Amino acid sequence: MGMTNKQFQGFVRLSIAQMKSALDKTPDNEELKELLNIFQSMLEDGN
């Protein structure tokens, strides 16, 4: 059983929100910034 496009986008948006929250606590985390950029581009590619 797979995910619909809408479900996937919801998962990505939730993940992005959590990453942004984590970056507020540790703004110098370069690996987290890179992951956030990847997730944001995944969301942009899906539109």
C-alpha positions as CSV (number, residue, x, y, z in Angstrom):
1,M,0.0,0.0,0.0
2,G,1.5,3.3,-1.1
3,M,1.0,6.9,-0.2
4,T,-1.0,9.4,-2.3
5,N,0.7,12.5,-3.5
6,K,-1.2,14.6,-1.0
7,Q,-0.2,12.3,1.9
8,F,3.4,12.4,0.8
9,Q,3.3,16.2,0.6
10,G,1.8,16.3,4.1
11,F,4.6,14.1,5.4
12,V,7.2,16.3,3.8
13,R,5.6,19.5,5.2
14,L,5.5,18.0,8.7
15,S,9.1,17.0,8.4
16,I,10.1,20.5,7.2
17,A,8.3,22.0,10.2
18,Q,10.2,19.7,12.6
19,M,13.5,20.5,11.0
20,K,12.9,24.2,11.2
21,S,12.0,23.9,14.9
22,A,15.2,21.9,15.5
23,L,17.2,24.6,13.6
24,D,15.8,27.2,15.9
25,K,17.5,25.3,18.8
26,T,20.8,24.5,16.9
27,P,21.1,27.0,14.0
28,D,24.7,25.9,13.3
29,N,23.8,22.3,12.4
30,E,24.9,22.2,8.7
31,E,23.7,18.6,8.2
32,L,20.2,19.5,9.3
33,K,20.3,22.6,7.0
34,E,21.3,20.3,4.1
35,L,18.5,17.9,4.9
36,L,16.0,20.8,5.1
37,N,17.1,22.0,1.6
38,I,16.6,18.5,0.2
39,F,13.1,18.2,1.7
40,Q,12.1,21.7,0.5
41,S,13.2,20.8,-3.1
42,M,11.3,17.5,-2.9
43,L,8.2,19.6,-2.1
44,E,8.9,22.1,-4.9
45,D,9.4,19.2,-7.4
46,G,6.1,17.7,-6.5
47,N,4.1,20.9,-7.5
